[in-house]
């Protein structure tokens, strides 16, 4: 374990699987007390137990962010209680992964749920946490965006819309909270082979073969980018997008 984030508290939404788990583990490995959050209690407690095995600090708080403002407020309050402090780090990672679908075939309920989880929850949670950071004069927020929010792709209009919104929010929040000591940035993963994304391997294969690296990222590679942006080495980085995409966004 390192001590770069010693005595800091962190909340990672959607951290019971995929990239979120890797981010939670990476932050804990740097000394942070991490609040793991998601809908599945069993998976969440497993993540916490795994972190505790090697001496890290983590607490699970169940949250269904599709429920809106009430759920977001409950999560923020529970995170404060769990850590005994206000949050130093917020990672807005929770997102609804969508199977590529023609625009005209996307059901309205899927649109509403995707916007609620991918955009509204991050908006509401940041609105609760960032002012506290600003009042204290320090804090770091990382939004997990996507290369889908930077470029168009047939069949991904809804997902791309939600991630483009996250990229835009990062810039607005950097302008709003940066003058008060709060750094807000984005990590934009490209194809990253989590369990959920593995089901889209055939769809993603042509994209991967066009990337300079010729391979997908690992969740740990994305997590390391988050650790960098919340740490002191990124002390004057505001409103940036750090792509972890094998060079996809560069060509």
Secondary structure, DSSP 4 states (H G I P E B T S, - for coil): ---TTTT-EEEETT-SSHHHHHHHHHHHHTT-EEEEEES-HHHHHHHHHHHHHTT-EEEEEE--GGG-HHHHHHHHHHHHHHHTS--SEEEE----------GGG--HHHHHHHHIIIIIHHHHHHHHHHHHHHHHT-EEEEEE--GGGTS--TT-HHHHHHHHHHHHHHHHHHHHHGGGTEEEEEEEE-SB--HHHHTTHHHHHHHHHHSTT-SPBPHHHHHHHHHHHHSGGGTT--S-EEEESTTGGG-
